[in-house]
Amino acid sequence: MFPGIFFELINQSPELANVYQFSAVEVKQLSFRLDGVFLPKPEVNEPIYFVEVQFQVDTTFYSRFFSEIFLYLDKTKLQNDWRGVVIYPTRSVESKDTFRYQELLQFPRVQRIYLDELSVTVSSVGIETIKLVVESEETAVTKAKVLIEQVKEEMRDGIEQRDMIQLIETIILYKFTKKSRKEIEAMLGLGDIRQSLVYQEALEEGELKGELKGMLKTVPLMLKLGATVEQIAEALGLNLDDVRKAAQENSTN
C-alpha cells in the first residue's frame, strides 16, 4: 500500500516507486502466491522485486520463495533482472536452512531486512512506522503518538495521511490484543483527528475512489503481523465479513 516505504527500506529513493506497478502475484501452476511483486513499467530497465514478509519461523521458506520466483520468471515475458527482498522482524525468525541457497542469498541478488536492526540514521516517517512493529510495548504508544504528529505535519495528501494513521493504529492493535479499538483510539488521541475536516474529506474521497478494495489488500500483511480479523476490521473501519472474506481468499491462494 506504501510502495515508497519499500524502496526506502532497500536504500533507494522512494520516488523510484513511480516507475513500478505493485501487485500480489499468483503462480497458478502450483498455486504459489508471492506477497508482493514490483514490476517495472514498460520500457523501464529496472529489476523486478519479489517481496516476502516473514514473521514466523518456517524451515521451508527459502525453498518455496525461490521456487515461486523461478516459476514466475519462467512464465513472464519480461527480460528484466530480478532481486529478492525478505523482511523479518528479527534474525531469530529466519530459517537456518540456508546452505543450499547461499549463492542466491549473497547481496545484491537477495536482500534480507531485519526490522530491529534498521539503522537509526534512517528516520523517515514510513520507515519509523514499519519499525514500530518491533517496538516494545513500553515505548510503542509513545512512539506511535510522535509518528501520528509527524504524519499530520509532513503528509499533505488527506488520503495518504489517513492511510498511514490507520497503519499505525493497526500495528498498535496488534501489540495490545486485549484492548478494544476505542481504547487504542483514546491512547493515541485519534478522536480529534477523525473528526477533523481533512480526515473526513479524505474518507469521503477514498470511498468515492473505491478505497475499500485498496484497504482490503492490507489484510494479508496484518494477518502476518499477528492481528486477528476482528482487530483489522476495527482498525480499518471495515465490515467484519469483508475482512473475513479477504482473509479466506488469502489462505486459499
C-alpha positions in Angstrom: 0.0 0.0 0.0 3.0 2.3 0.5 5.5 1.4 -2.3 7.7 4.4 -1.4 8.5 2.8 2.0 9.6 -0.4 0.4 12.2 1.5 -1.7 13.4 3.4 1.4 13.9 0.0 3.1 16.3 -1.1 0.4 18.1 2.2 0.4 16.6 3.5 -2.8 14.8 6.7 -3.4 11.0 6.5 -2.6 10.5 8.3 -5.9 11.5 5.0 -7.7 8.1 3.7 -6.8 6.7 5.9 -9.6 8.2 3.6 -12.3 6.8 0.4 -10.8 3.5 -1.3 -10.5 2.9 -3.3 -7.3 0.7 -6.4 -7.0 0.4 -9.8 -5.3 1.1 -12.4 -7.9 -0.2 -16.0 -8.0 1.8 -18.6 -9.9 -1.1 -20.8 -10.9 0.8 -23.9 -11.9 1.4 -25.0 -8.3 -0.9 -22.4 -6.6 2.1 -20.5 -5.2 1.5 -16.9 -4.2 4.1 -14.2 -3.8 3.4 -11.5 -1.1 4.3 -8.7 -3.5 6.0 -8.1 -6.8 7.2 -4.7 -8.0 7.1 -4.8 -11.8 8.9 -2.1 -13.7 6.7 -0.2 -16.1 7.2 -0.9 -19.8 10.5 0.4 -21.3 12.0 0.9 -17.8 15.2 -1.1 -17.3 14.9 -1.7 -13.6 14.9 -5.0 -11.8 11.8 -6.9 -10.8 11.5 -7.0 -7.0 10.0 -10.1 -5.3 9.0 -9.2 -1.7 8.1 -11.5 1.2 7.2 -10.5 4.8 8.2 -13.4 7.0 7.1 -13.1 10.7 7.1 -16.7 11.7 9.8 -19.4 11.6 9.4 -21.6 8.5 12.1 -24.2 7.7 10.8 -24.5 4.1 10.6 -20.8 3.4 13.6 -20.4 1.1 12.8 -23.5 -1.0 9.3 -22.1 -1.5 10.4 -18.5 -2.1 12.9 -19.4 -4.8 10.5 -21.9 -6.4 7.9 -19.1 -6.7 10.4 -16.7 -8.2 11.8 -19.0 -10.8 8.3 -20.3 -11.8 7.2 -16.7 -12.2 10.3 -15.8 -14.3 9.6 -18.8 -16.5 6.0 -17.6 -17.2 6.7 -13.9 -17.7 7.8 -12.2 -21.0 9.8 -9.6 -19.1 13.6 -9.8 -19.6 14.5 -7.5 -16.6 16.9 -8.6 -14.0 15.4 -9.6 -10.6 16.0 -9.0 -6.9 14.5 -10.7 -3.8 13.7 -8.9 -0.6 12.7 -10.7 2.6 11.5 -8.7 5.6 12.0 -10.2 9.1 11.2 -8.7 12.5 14.4 -10.2 13.9 17.1 -12.7 12.8 15.7 -15.3 15.2 12.7 -15.8 12.9 14.9 -16.6 9.8 15.2 -20.2 8.9 18.7 -21.6 9.5 18.4 -23.9 6.5 20.2 -21.7 4.0 23.2 -23.9 2.9 21.6 -24.9 -0.4 20.8 -21.3 -1.3 23.9 -19.4 -0.1 24.9 -18.2 -3.5 21.4 -16.8 -4.1 21.4 -15.1 -0.7 24.5 -13.1 -1.5 24.0 -9.4 -1.9 22.7 -7.9 -4.2 20.6 -10.8 -5.5 18.6 -11.2 -2.3 18.4 -8.6 0.5 17.3 -9.7 4.0 16.0 -6.9 6.2 15.7 -7.2 10.0 13.4 -4.5 11.3 15.1 -4.5 14.8 18.4 -3.8 13.1 17.4 -0.9 10.8 19.9 1.9 11.1 19.0 4.7 13.5 20.1 7.1 10.8 17.1 6.2 8.7 14.4 8.5 10.0 11.5 8.9 7.5 8.0 8.6 8.9 7.4 5.5 6.7 10.5 3.6 7.9 9.8 4.6 11.5 6.2 3.3 11.2 7.5 -0.1 9.9 10.0 -0.3 12.8 7.0 0.2 15.2 6.3 -3.5 14.6 9.3 -4.5 16.7 9.0 -1.7 19.3 8.5 -2.8 22.9 5.0 -2.4 24.5 6.5 0.0 27.0 7.5 2.6 24.3 5.2 1.7 21.4 2.4 4.0 22.3 4.7 7.0 22.9 6.4 6.4 19.6 3.1 5.9 17.8 1.9 9.3 19.0 5.0 11.0 17.8 4.6 9.4 14.4 1.0 10.5 14.1 2.1 14.1 14.7 4.8 13.6 12.0 2.2 12.3 9.6 -0.1 15.3 10.3 2.8 17.7 9.7 4.5 16.0 6.7 1.7 14.4 4.7 -0.5 17.0 2.9 -2.5 14.5 0.9 -5.6 13.6 3.0 -5.9 10.0 1.8 -2.2 9.3 2.3 -2.4 10.8 5.8 -5.4 8.8 6.7 -4.0 5.5 5.4 -0.7 6.0 7.3 -2.5 6.8 10.6 -4.6 3.6 10.1 -1.5 1.6 9.6 0.0 3.0 12.8 -3.2 2.2 14.7 -3.4 -1.3 13.3 0.2 -2.1 14.5 -0.7 -0.8 18.0 -3.8 -3.0 18.0 -1.6 -6.0 17.1 0.6 -5.2 20.1 -2.3 -4.7 22.6 -4.7 -7.5 21.6 -6.7 -7.2 24.8 -7.7 -3.6 24.2 -10.6 -2.5 22.1 -10.4 -0.1 19.2 -11.9 2.7 21.3 -9.2 2.2 24.0 -6.5 2.3 21.4 -8.0 5.3 19.8 -8.0 7.1 23.2 -4.4 6.0 23.9 -3.3 7.5 20.6 -5.5 10.6 20.8 -7.2 9.8 17.5 -10.7 11.1 18.3 -10.0 14.7 17.4 -8.1 13.6 14.2 -11.0 11.6 12.9 -13.4 14.5 13.5 -11.1 16.9 11.5 -12.3 18.2 8.2 -9.2 17.0 6.4 -9.7 13.4 7.6 -13.5 13.4 6.9 -12.9 14.7 3.3 -10.2 12.1 2.8 -12.6 9.4 4.0 -15.3 10.6 1.6 -12.9 10.9 -1.3 -11.5 7.5 -0.6 -14.9 5.9 -0.6 -15.7 7.6 -3.9 -12.5 6.2 -5.4 -13.2 2.7 -4.2 -10.7 2.7 -1.4 -12.4 -0.3 0.2 -10.6 -2.6 -2.3 -7.2 -1.0 -1.6 -7.7 -1.2 2.2 -8.6 -4.9 1.9 -5.2 -5.5 0.2 -3.5 -4.8 3.6 -5.3 -7.7 5.3 -2.7 -10.4 4.4 0.1 -8.2 5.8 -1.7 -7.5 9.0 -2.5 -11.2 9.4 1.2 -11.9 9.1 1.9 -9.4 11.8 -0.4 -11.4 14.1 -3.6 -9.3 14.1 -7.0 -11.0 14.1 -9.7 -10.3 11.6 -11.6 -8.5 14.3 -8.7 -6.2 15.1 -8.1 -5.5 11.4 -11.8 -4.7 10.8 -11.8 -2.3 13.8 -8.6 -0.6 12.9 -9.5 0.0 9.3 -13.2 0.7 10.0 -14.3 -2.1 7.7 -17.1 -4.6 7.8 -16.0 -7.8 9.6 -17.5 -10.0 6.9 -15.4 -8.2 4.2 -12.2 -8.7 6.2 -13.0 -12.4 6.8 -13.6 -12.9 3.1 -10.3 -11.3 2.2 -8.5 -13.5 4.8 -10.1 -16.6 3.5 -9.2 -15.7 -0.1 -5.6 -15.2 1.0 -5.4 -18.5 2.8 -6.6 -20.4 -0.3 -4.1 -18.8 -2.6 
